[in-house]
Amino acid sequence: MLNNTSKRIKPADLAVHHDDRPGWVTGSDRIPTAGEEIYCTEGIAEVVKVLGRTGNGSRLLELRLPEAGSKPFFAAASNVLVAPAA
């Protein structure tokens, strides 16, 4: 049986890139706080909660997209970008 590779998610699609938000730092460099806006693979999101640690040592974040009715999801802080401290 042949697999349909057109629907496969590539690992590169699941990682944020510093080129997307120049000057922003990763969430493991500066841990975001609840209510703060961050940038993730889905775009801009709001931090709902900062939770325990992930396998790579960064914090686990509960995030929500700005669209009405969006459900929260989780991401490692090492895979989000945060605006630099003012």
N, C-alpha and C positions, 0 to 999 in steps of 0.2 A: 504494500500500500504506500502511495506517495504522500508526503506531507505538504500542506500548503504553506509555504514559507512567507507568503505575502502578508499574513496576519500575525506573524511572530513579532514580539516586542524585542527590540535590540537593547542590550545593556546600556549603550550610549544614550538611548532615549530616556533612561531613568535617572540620569545624573544632570545636575545643574552645571553650568559652565560660567566661569567668571566673566567671559565676554558678554554674557547676557545682561549683566549689571556691573559695568566698570566701577571700581572703587568700593563695591560692597564686599563684605568678608563672609566667610562661612559661619554657620551657627555654632561650630565648635571653637572658633576663634573668639566669638562674642555671643554668649547664650542669649537668645531673645527672651522677652518677658511676655506674659499673657496680655493679649490685646494689641501686641505689636504686629506691624505689617512686615511680611517676609516675601522672598521670591523662591518658589519651588518649581519642580518640573511642570506643574499645571499652571504656572503663572503666579500672580500676586495672591497671597492668602493671609489670613489672620491667625495668630497663635491663640488657641483656646486654652491649652494647658501645657506646662513643661513637666514631663514625667521622668521616670528613671533613666538608667543608662542603657545604651544599645551594646551590641557585641564589639563595636569598634571604640567604645568608651565615650562617645558623644551622647547627648541627651535625646530622649524620645520626645517628639513634639506632636501634640494633637492640633491639627490645622483645619481651617474651614475656608472655602472659597467665598468670595463676596456675593455670588449669585444667591438670590432669595431661595430658601428651601434646600440649599446644598447641605449634604451630610458631612460630618467631620471625617477626617482620615488621618493617618499617622505618617511621619517621616522622621528620619534621623537628622539631628541638627547638623551633622557633617554634610548633608545633602541639600541644604537650603542656604540662601544668601540673605544677609542681614545688612541693613544700612549701617554705615560706620557711626560710631558714637559721636555725637555732636559736641 
